Amino acid sequence: MRHGNDNQHLATAEDIQLRRPHWMVLWGVLTRLYWAFPQFDTTTRICLCSPDPADLIHQMDAAERQYRTPPPQRRYRPERTSP
């Protein structure tokens, strides 16, 4: 069952996802919550939810700082010189 303001919530979820491209953001029509799932490597499984979009963004930023796997370190390799 959809409520009259679901379109507004769906648009808000889409806007958050556009501003945070490394996340999948959804509006739960039945749960009446915004949901966020990271689309980057993490140290643990993450599923965030909140009825408030600003709170969800805050949770997303905190989760990214805490759980995002750092990119692999590039090792310096000196160039080989021909004998």
VEXTORNU-588763 format. One line per 3 residues: number of its first residue (from 0); their letters; for each residue x, y, z negated of N, C-alpha, C. Coordinates in nm, 4 decimals, m for minus. Layout:
<nodes>
NUM> A> X/Y/Z/X/Y/Z/X/Y/Z  ... .
</nodes>
This chain:
<nodes>
0> MRH> 0.0844/m0.1180/0.0000/0.0000/0.0000/0.0000/0.0890/0.1244/0.0000  0.0655/0.2131/0.0928/0.1439/0.3358/0.1032/0.0668/0.4511/0.0419  0.1404/0.5349/m0.0257/0.0826/0.6557/m0.0831/0.1038/0.7702/0.0156 .
3> GND> 0.0303/0.8776/m0.0043/0.0368/0.9906/0.0871/0.1735/1.0546/0.0982  0.2513/1.0539/m0.0119/0.3814/1.1213/m0.0072/0.4958/1.0259/0.0247  0.4654/0.9028/0.0673/0.5715/0.8086/0.1039/0.6572/0.8617/0.2179 .
6> NQH> 0.5965/0.9282/0.3137/0.6743/0.9819/0.4253/0.7794/1.0807/0.3770  0.7447/1.1606/0.2769/0.8404/1.2548/0.2201/0.9548/1.1792/0.1511  0.9211/1.0744/0.0752/1.0239/0.9943/0.0080/1.1124/0.9215/0.1093 .
9> LAT> 1.0524/0.8694/0.2142/1.1294/0.8022/0.3194/1.2255/0.8997/0.3866  1.1794/1.0210/0.4118/1.2645/1.1241/0.4722/1.3783/1.1625/0.3770  1.3491/1.1687/0.2481/1.4526/1.2002/0.1490/1.5582/1.0910/0.1463 .
12> AED> 1.5154/0.9647/0.1487/1.6097/0.8521/0.1506/1.6973/0.8577/0.2756  1.6369/0.8890/0.3887/1.7129/0.8995/0.5133/1.8145/1.0130/0.5051  1.7747/1.1255/0.4462/1.8649/1.2396/0.4321/1.9843/1.2049/0.3428 .
15> IQL> 1.9577/1.1353/0.2328/2.0670/1.0943/0.1438/2.1634/1.0041/0.2200  2.1097/0.9097/0.2948/2.1948/0.8174/0.3696/2.2773/0.8907/0.4749  2.2211/0.9911/0.5385/2.2967/1.0695/0.6363/2.4121/1.1444/0.5706 .
18> RRP> 2.3887/1.1925/0.4484/2.4924/1.2663/0.3771/2.5931/1.1742/0.3088  2.5561/1.0485/0.2894/2.6440/0.9485/0.2280/2.6507/0.8272/0.3214  2.7273/0.8360/0.4314/2.7235/0.7324/0.5351/2.7752/0.5959/0.4909 .
21> HWM> 2.8424/0.5872/0.3784/2.8935/0.4582/0.3323/2.7939/0.3867/0.2406  2.6706/0.4343/0.2416/2.5652/0.3750/0.1603/2.4420/0.3478/0.2460  2.3692/0.2435/0.2095/2.2369/0.2195/0.2670/2.1369/0.2645/0.1600 .
24> VLW> 2.0492/0.3563/0.1952/1.9546/0.4136/0.0994/1.8128/0.3866/0.1481  1.7297/0.3392/0.0578/1.5912/0.3038/0.0899/1.4954/0.3643/m0.0114  1.3714/0.3830/0.0305/1.2627/0.4181/m0.0604/1.1773/0.2933/m0.0757 .
27> GVL> 1.1583/0.2486/m0.1995/1.0773/0.1308/m0.2272/0.9303/0.1697/m0.2392  0.8532/0.1364/m0.1383/0.7113/0.1743/m0.1362/0.6368/0.1128/m0.2546  0.6692/m0.0103/m0.2891/0.6011/m0.0755/m0.4014/0.6637/m0.0398/m0.5355 .
30> TRL> 0.7959/m0.0282/m0.5402/0.8625/0.0014/m0.6672/0.8574/0.1488/m0.7032  0.8360/0.2356/m0.6019/0.8354/0.3805/m0.6194/0.9717/0.4309/m0.6674  1.0779/0.3648/m0.6197/1.2143/0.4004/m0.6556/1.2984/0.4170/m0.5297 .
33> YWA> 1.4024/0.4998/m0.5406/1.5053/0.5076/m0.4374/1.6087/0.4002/m0.4705  1.6568/0.3310/m0.3680/1.7545/0.2246/m0.3846/1.8770/0.2560/m0.3005  1.9950/0.2228/m0.3529/2.1199/0.2455/m0.2789/2.2101/0.1232/m0.2900 .
36> FPQ> 2.2670/0.0849/m0.1750/2.3567/m0.0292/m0.1664/2.4833/0.0160/m0.0941  2.6016/m0.0068/m0.1532/2.7249/0.0366/m0.0873/2.7532/m0.0453/0.0372  2.8068/0.0205/0.1374/2.8469/m0.0446/0.2619/2.9994/m0.0426/0.2746 .
39> FDT> 3.0660/m0.0445/0.1599/3.2116/m0.0462/0.1547/3.2526/m0.1546/0.0554  3.3781/m0.1956/0.0614/3.4277/m0.2978/m0.0302/3.4282/m0.2451/m0.1727  3.3768/m0.3280/m0.2623/3.3727/m0.2921/m0.4040/3.4338/m0.4050/m0.4856 .
42> TTR> 3.4648/m0.3748/m0.6104/3.5199/m0.4758/m0.6996/3.4099/m0.5621/m0.7603  3.2841/m0.5221/m0.7426/3.1700/m0.5971/m0.7952/3.0473/m0.5667/m0.7097  2.9429/m0.6448/m0.7239/2.8190/m0.6177/m0.6504/2.7472/m0.4996/m0.7149 .
45> ICL> 2.6939/m0.4138/m0.6314/2.6291/m0.2919/m0.6808/2.4933/m0.2755/m0.6146  2.3942/m0.2453/m0.6947/2.2600/m0.2098/m0.6488/2.2106/m0.1006/m0.7437  2.1889/0.0177/m0.6910/2.1479/0.1308/m0.7735/2.0028/0.1671/m0.7439 .
48> CSP> 1.9329/0.2168/m0.8445/1.7969/0.2644/m0.8204/1.7622/0.3762/m0.9171  1.6711/0.4614/m0.8734/1.6244/0.5728/m0.9552/1.4979/0.6312/m0.8931  1.4076/0.6826/m0.9751/1.2918/0.7520/m0.9194/1.3269/0.8931/m0.8710 .
51> DPA> 1.4455/0.9413/m0.9104/1.4872/1.0781/m0.8800/1.6046/1.0774/m0.7821  1.5917/1.1423/m0.6661/1.7009/1.1407/m0.5680/1.8309/1.2020/m0.6202  1.8234/1.3080/m0.6992/1.9453/1.3698/m0.7528/2.0169/1.2733/m0.8464 .
54> DLI> 1.9421/1.2002/m0.9259/2.0023/1.1012/m1.0156/2.0654/0.9881/m0.9352  1.9994/0.9453/m0.8289/2.0552/0.8391/m0.7457/2.1885/0.8833/m0.6855  2.1959/1.0055/m0.6349/2.3207/1.0578/m0.5782/2.4295/1.0612/m0.6848 .
57> HQM> 2.3943/1.1023/m0.8058/2.4902/1.1039/m0.9164/2.5413/0.9620/m0.9433  2.4515/0.8638/m0.9466/2.4910/0.7241/m0.9679/2.5818/0.6755/m0.8544  2.5484/0.7132/m0.7313/2.6278/0.6709/m0.6157/2.7705/0.7263/m0.6252 .
60> DAA> 2.7818/0.8535/m0.6591/2.9142/0.9146/m0.6714/2.9955/0.8478/m0.7818  2.9310/0.8214/m0.8959/2.9995/0.7559/m1.0077/3.0418/0.6144/m0.9700  2.9549/0.5409/m0.9026/2.9874/0.4036/m0.8619/3.1022/0.4028/m0.7620 .
63> ERQ> 3.1031/0.4992/m0.6722/3.2110/0.5054/m0.5733/3.3448/0.5297/m0.6418  3.3471/0.6191/m0.7392/3.4711/0.6459/m0.8122/3.5163/0.5229/m0.8919  3.4213/0.4516/m0.9500/3.4560/0.3413/m1.0388/3.4825/0.2091/m0.9656 .
66> YRT> 3.4058/0.1799/m0.8613/3.4093/0.0460/m0.8043/3.4648/0.0346/m0.6625  3.4855/0.1449/m0.5959/3.5342/0.1350/m0.4584/3.6756/0.0791/m0.4567  3.6964/m0.0206/m0.3740/3.8284/m0.0804/m0.3610/3.9176/0.0162/m0.2850 .
69> PPP> 4.0353/0.0470/m0.3403/4.1224/0.1399/m0.2683/4.1702/0.0783/m0.1374  4.1970/0.1620/m0.0394/4.2468/0.1086/0.0880/4.3815/0.0414/0.0660  4.4127/m0.0584/0.1469/4.5414/m0.1269/0.1296/4.6577/m0.0308/0.1500 .
72> QRR> 4.7583/m0.0501/0.0695/4.8779/0.0340/0.0799/4.9572/m0.0068/0.2031  4.9996/0.0892/0.2773/5.0847/0.0616/0.3934/5.2290/0.0592/0.3438  5.2952/m0.0462/0.3727/5.4352/m0.0562/0.3331/5.5224/0.0123/0.4373 .
75> YRP> 5.6183/0.0821/0.3870/5.7136/0.1481/0.4756/5.8068/0.0422/0.5325  5.8176/0.0405/0.6611/5.9111/m0.0506/0.7270/6.0092/0.0342/0.8069  6.1355/0.0272/0.7688/6.2331/0.1021/0.8494/6.2402/0.0443/0.9898 .
78> ERT> 6.2590/0.1321/1.0841/6.2680/0.0866/1.2231/6.3956/0.0046/1.2413  6.3811/m0.1000/1.3198/6.4983/m0.1834/1.3484/6.5851/m0.1111/1.4507  6.7111/m0.1215/1.4293/6.8038/m0.0653/1.5270/6.8657/m0.1803/1.6046 .
81> SP> 6.8815/m0.1608/1.7303/6.9409/m0.2651/1.8160/7.0899/m0.2698/1.7945  7.1458/m0.3907/1.7833/7.2925/m0.3999/1.7642/7.3697/m0.3664/1.8882 .
</nodes>
